[in-house]
Amino acid sequence: VSLVPRVLRGRGLPVLAVDLLGKPAAMPVFLSPTAFHRLADPEGERATARAAAAAGVVMSVSMASTTAVEELAKAGGRLWFQLYVQPDLAFTRAVIRRAEAAGCEALVLTVDSPVFGRRLRDLRHRFTDLPPGLACEHLREPTADGYGAPRQIAFSADVSWEHVSWLRRTTQLPLVLKGILHPDDARLAVEHGVDAVLVSNHGGRQLDGVPATLAALPAVADAVAGRIPVLMDGGIRRGTDVVKALALGATAVGLGRPVLWGLAAAGEAGVGQVLGQLRAELAGALALVGLGAPGEAGRALVRAGAPEEVSWPES
Ligand SMILES: Cc1cc2nc3c(=O)[nH]c(=O)nc-3n(C[C@H](O)[C@H](O)[C@H](O)COP(=O)(O)O)c2cc1C
């Protein structure tokens, strides 16, 4: 996808802040949920949460977080909670109540994982269990005075739209469906009263052969037709990537691996640097394509094809 800037528009320095599910975010970027941050840094999700709070962006807390959501709330930033429906719905409901009590502002239901993808790198590295001392904190059994031993995380092969309806009845929190690629599923999401869809292929980790999310985005945006926000993640690495996604219909984009790379390199400061660098690049890119705010991006700004291949439409 290429960018075709407009010039001489006198827009001044862009304002990056956007509304995300009814509340402000400092830029149209959020942290997509990623598991096991304490594998990357001893402070793990705590460090990530502090960096996200300082940058004014939402952190989606993974169901498979190695730090409890109550701890992450102490960082004072905006949190969403990512959920895999567990076959035990009573336990799933208890996890939702926990996220609500901790102040999470939305539930992100990951719908691309009825089973676990075949991850060749994990197989090669023989990554099967967390090292001693680390656990999926949200999978601990509720006990009378806190939380006990963790369960194994489970995937629900039978997960369906009935679970979405069940979630709608179970919580007042806004509901985001993560892992939408097909426009028909985007339409069904709107019909089921979902508050946002997140176009995602799980960072290419679930199923081979699926489209790049940027390629799937326009059809989903057309299907949703502005009724709810469309979010996207996958492959966002620089400011121009954000601008392309905004132009093709995203309200905001999620970051997966770049956050983990920053965290592994330099903990909280590393995540802060990733977010700061992306923010600076985004501000520059918006100004250079002639936009004053993220919401002004539209399809007229982009052409299909790499820069050397772009063909101009008639007109
Ligand atoms: C190490 C790793 C762990 C992840 N863990 C989760 C998870 O627990 N729940 C989830 O819904 N998605 C998970 N994802 C997918 C991300 O939310 C996101 O869709 C993807 O990483 C975005 O692509 P990017 O890494 O290219 O930015 C994970 C991705 C990675 C790389």
The ligand as an SDF file (V2000), in Angstrom:
LIG
                    3D

 31 33  0  0  0  0  0  0  0  0999 V2000
    4.1430  -13.4950   21.9820 C   0  0  0  0  0  0  0  0  0  0  0  0
    2.7200  -13.1960   21.6140 C   0  0  0  0  0  0  0  0  0  0  0  0
    1.7170  -13.5000   22.5200 C   0  0  0  0  0  0  0  0  0  0  0  0
    0.3920  -13.2220   22.2080 C   0  0  0  0  0  0  0  0  0  0  0  0
   -0.5620  -13.4890   23.1440 N   0  0  0  0  0  0  0  0  0  0  0  0
   -1.8650  -13.2030   22.8660 C   0  0  0  0  0  0  0  0  0  0  0  0
   -2.8640  -13.4190   23.8470 C   0  0  0  0  0  0  0  0  0  0  0  0
   -2.5890  -13.8530   24.9660 O   0  0  0  0  0  0  0  0  0  0  0  0
   -4.1480  -13.1470   23.5100 N   0  0  0  0  0  0  0  0  0  0  0  0
   -4.4880  -12.6490   22.2790 C   0  0  0  0  0  0  0  0  0  0  0  0
   -5.6680  -12.4180   22.0230 O   0  0  0  0  0  0  0  0  0  0  0  0
   -3.5520  -12.4030   21.3490 N   0  0  0  0  0  0  0  0  0  0  0  0
   -2.2540  -12.6670   21.6110 C   0  0  0  0  0  0  0  0  0  0  0  0
   -1.2970  -12.3930   20.6570 N   0  0  0  0  0  0  0  0  0  0  0  0
   -1.6850  -11.7320   19.4010 C   0  0  0  0  0  0  0  0  0  0  0  0
   -1.5980  -10.2050   19.5390 C   0  0  0  0  0  0  0  0  0  0  0  0
   -2.6540   -9.7150   20.3360 O   0  0  0  0  0  0  0  0  0  0  0  0
   -1.7290   -9.4790   18.1920 C   0  0  0  0  0  0  0  0  0  0  0  0
   -2.8790   -9.9140   17.5090 O   0  0  0  0  0  0  0  0  0  0  0  0
   -0.5230   -9.6270   17.2800 C   0  0  0  0  0  0  0  0  0  0  0  0
    0.6770   -9.8330   17.9910 O   0  0  0  0  0  0  0  0  0  0  0  0
   -0.4300   -8.3410   16.4360 C   0  0  0  0  0  0  0  0  0  0  0  0
    0.5890   -8.4290   15.5320 O   0  0  0  0  0  0  0  0  0  0  0  0
    2.0560   -7.7610   15.7220 P   0  0  0  0  0  0  0  0  0  0  0  0
    2.7430   -8.6500   16.7130 O   0  0  0  0  0  0  0  0  0  0  0  0
    2.5730   -7.8680   14.3440 O   0  0  0  0  0  0  0  0  0  0  0  0
    1.9090   -6.3360   16.2010 O   0  0  0  0  0  0  0  0  0  0  0  0
    0.0410  -12.6610   20.9540 C   0  0  0  0  0  0  0  0  0  0  0  0
    1.0580  -12.3510   20.0410 C   0  0  0  0  0  0  0  0  0  0  0  0
    2.3830  -12.5940   20.3640 C   0  0  0  0  0  0  0  0  0  0  0  0
    3.4480  -12.2200   19.3750 C   0  0  0  0  0  0  0  0  0  0  0  0
  1  2  1  0
  2  3  1  0
  2 30  2  0
  3  4  2  0
  4  5  1  0
  4 28  1  0
  5  6  2  0
  6  7  1  0
  6 13  1  0
  7  8  2  0
  7  9  1  0
  9 10  1  0
 10 11  2  0
 10 12  1  0
 12 13  2  0
 13 14  1  0
 14 15  1  0
 14 28  1  0
 15 16  1  0
 16 17  1  0
 16 18  1  0
 18 19  1  0
 18 20  1  0
 20 21  1  0
 20 22  1  0
 22 23  1  0
 23 24  1  0
 24 25  2  0
 24 26  1  0
 24 27  1  0
 28 29  2  0
 29 30  1  0
 30 31  1  0
M  END
$$$$
